[in-house]
Amino acid sequence: MKTLSHGTRQLLRFAVLEARCCAFAVALVGGIAVSTLLPELPVARYDLLLLYGVGLTVLAWKLRWDTGRDVAVIAGCHAIGLLFELVKVRMGSWSYPEDALTKFGGVPLYGGFLYAALGSYVCRAWRLFDLRLTGYRPRLTAVLAGAVYVNFFSHHWLPDARWALAALLLAATAGTWVRFRVGASDLRMPLALSFVLIGFFLWVAENAATYVGAWSYPDQLDGWQPVSLAKFGAWALLITVTFVLTVRNGRGPDYDVAAQATRVTDRHRSTA
């Protein structure tokens, strides 16, 4: 019973930490859902969502949920996401069917916040879970993540290399562990497994986002349909791009030697 009770408490702690990491994403998707219920307004829904996304970013920074560097990472993810959207929408992979003033090349500027939310999640996870990496190969992983990003564009004209890139990423991250803390417990999992798990939950989130009208795949224009399970694998690969934007030499976005030394001391005290 003690083991069961401890496991339940740890699971609840983990769920609470995950919820805090996902706060930006949940608020964003929630705002998109609410926007579909609003009466007709003089401002286009996509324009309103852009203002909402900016407001969320500023609020998270003011409340110190996100640091200045977090905001920079989020902005970088937003820009990379917009470029991704411009190409994919042009190729007909999905669409934003509504009109808006802040819409260019078929993509509303708010669309980048869907990738910014992922950046916010990764930044918060570093702090809230006290993440640490062992056996990490930063240059090789960054090169492969860049290749993954390019392949999502190039596969429209060249052979799709995602399976080869997935195999190379597995090889590059072999022996790389993510260490994280839940309560007083220091846990770990393979980095590749964390990419797969995040990819799965991103696929679940994508189903929710398309259901509330964030964007639409071709087969959803006449009515919502579940997102193809193939997108699960795509997200598991794409998370590597956000990950390498956040990591600095195997450390989190706000790594501080003095703060890390304090955390190590506190750990020793808690286990003494």
Solvent accessible surface area in square Angstrom, and as a share of the most:
residue,aa,sasa,rsa
1,M,186,0.83
2,K,181,0.77
3,T,117,0.68
4,L,117,0.58
5,S,48,0.31
6,H,86,0.38
7,G,37,0.36
8,T,66,0.38
9,R,114,0.42
10,Q,23,0.10
11,L,120,0.60
12,L,109,0.54
13,R,99,0.36
14,F,71,0.30
15,A,53,0.41
16,V,88,0.51
17,L,26,0.13
18,E,42,0.19
19,A,63,0.49
20,R,129,0.47
21,C,1,0.00
22,C,41,0.25
23,A,33,0.25
24,F,6,0.02
25,A,30,0.23
26,V,100,0.58
27,A,34,0.26
28,L,2,0.01
29,V,35,0.20
30,G,34,0.32
31,G,13,0.12
32,I,0,0.00
33,A,31,0.24
34,V,85,0.49
35,S,9,0.06
36,T,68,0.39
37,L,147,0.73
38,L,74,0.37
39,P,100,0.63
40,E,174,0.78
41,L,79,0.39
42,P,140,0.88
43,V,66,0.38
44,A,33,0.25
45,R,37,0.14
46,Y,1,0.00
47,D,13,0.07
48,L,53,0.26
49,L,3,0.02
50,L,28,0.14
51,L,119,0.59
52,Y,78,0.30
53,G,0,0.00
54,V,72,0.41
55,G,37,0.35
56,L,24,0.12
57,T,20,0.12
58,V,71,0.41
59,L,92,0.46
60,A,4,0.03
61,W,122,0.43
62,K,134,0.57
63,L,88,0.44
64,R,214,0.78
65,W,132,0.46
66,D,1,0.01
67,T,45,0.26
68,G,45,0.43
69,R,75,0.27
70,D,0,0.00
71,V,41,0.24
72,A,64,0.50
73,V,12,0.07
74,I,4,0.02
75,A,58,0.45
76,G,28,0.27
77,C,4,0.02
78,H,30,0.14
79,A,61,0.47
80,I,54,0.28
81,G,1,0.01
82,L,29,0.14
83,L,91,0.45
84,F,9,0.04
85,E,4,0.02
86,L,71,0.36
87,V,33,0.19
88,K,12,0.05
89,V,22,0.12
90,R,206,0.75
91,M,75,0.33
92,G,44,0.42
93,S,27,0.17
94,W,21,0.07
95,S,35,0.23
96,Y,6,0.02
97,P,86,0.54
98,E,64,0.29
99,D,125,0.65
100,A,22,0.17
101,L,160,0.80
102,T,35,0.21
103,K,49,0.21
104,F,121,0.51
105,G,61,0.59
106,G,30,0.29
107,V,2,0.01
108,P,0,0.00
109,L,59,0.29
110,Y,0,0.00
111,G,0,0.00
112,G,0,0.00
113,F,14,0.06
114,L,30,0.15
115,Y,24,0.09
116,A,0,0.00
117,A,7,0.05
118,L,10,0.05
119,G,0,0.00
120,S,0,0.00
121,Y,33,0.12
122,V,9,0.05
123,C,0,0.00
124,R,9,0.03
125,A,8,0.06
126,W,11,0.04
127,R,85,0.31
128,L,48,0.24
129,F,7,0.03
130,D,15,0.08
131,L,34,0.17
132,R,44,0.16
133,L,23,0.11
134,T,64,0.37
135,G,49,0.47
136,Y,31,0.12
137,R,100,0.37
138,P,53,0.33
139,R,208,0.76
140,L,85,0.42
141,T,0,0.00
142,A,44,0.34
143,V,104,0.60
144,L,16,0.08
145,A,1,0.01
146,G,35,0.34
147,A,37,0.29
148,V,2,0.01
149,Y,31,0.12
150,V,86,0.49
151,N,9,0.05
152,F,10,0.04
153,F,30,0.12
154,S,23,0.15
155,H,49,0.22
156,H,56,0.25
157,W,163,0.57
158,L,115,0.57
159,P,119,0.75
160,D,70,0.36
161,A,40,0.31
162,R,53,0.19
163,W,208,0.73
164,A,58,0.45
165,L,17,0.08
166,A,26,0.20
167,A,59,0.46
168,L,93,0.46
169,L,11,0.05
170,L,110,0.55
171,A,68,0.52
172,A,4,0.03
173,T,6,0.04
174,A,58,0.45
175,G,55,0.53
176,T,2,0.01
177,W,76,0.27
178,V,11,0.07
179,R,71,0.26
180,F,20,0.08
181,R,42,0.15
182,V,3,0.01
183,G,40,0.38
184,A,70,0.54
185,S,27,0.17
186,D,55,0.29
187,L,73,0.36
188,R,127,0.46
189,M,43,0.19
190,P,52,0.32
191,L,1,0.00
192,A,21,0.16
193,L,79,0.39
194,S,16,0.10
195,F,13,0.05
196,V,67,0.38
197,L,75,0.37
198,I,38,0.19
199,G,0,0.00
200,F,77,0.32
201,F,129,0.54
202,L,33,0.16
203,W,46,0.16
204,V,66,0.38
205,A,44,0.34
206,E,7,0.03
207,N,22,0.11
208,A,47,0.36
209,A,4,0.03
210,T,8,0.05
211,Y,147,0.56
212,V,30,0.17
213,G,24,0.23
214,A,0,0.00
215,W,18,0.06
216,S,19,0.12
217,Y,16,0.06
218,P,82,0.51
219,D,94,0.49
220,Q,13,0.06
221,L,100,0.50
222,D,153,0.79
223,G,36,0.35
224,W,97,0.34
225,Q,90,0.40
226,P,85,0.54
227,V,7,0.04
228,S,64,0.41
229,L,115,0.57
230,A,71,0.55
231,K,58,0.25
232,F,53,0.22
233,G,37,0.35
234,A,13,0.10
235,W,35,0.12
236,A,16,0.12
237,L,17,0.09
238,L,17,0.08
239,I,1,0.01
240,T,0,0.00
241,V,16,0.09
242,T,10,0.06
243,F,18,0.07
244,V,34,0.19
245,L,68,0.34
246,T,0,0.00
247,V,17,0.10
248,R,103,0.38
249,N,129,0.66
250,G,10,0.10
251,R,119,0.43
252,G,10,0.09
253,P,1,0.01
254,D,55,0.29
255,Y,62,0.23
256,D,69,0.36
257,V,109,0.63
258,A,72,0.56
259,A,40,0.31
260,Q,26,0.12
261,A,56,0.44
262,T,80,0.46
263,R,91,0.33
264,V,54,0.31
265,T,60,0.35
266,D,69,0.36
267,R,37,0.14
268,H,123,0.55
269,R,174,0.64
270,S,69,0.44
271,T,101,0.59
272,A,120,0.93
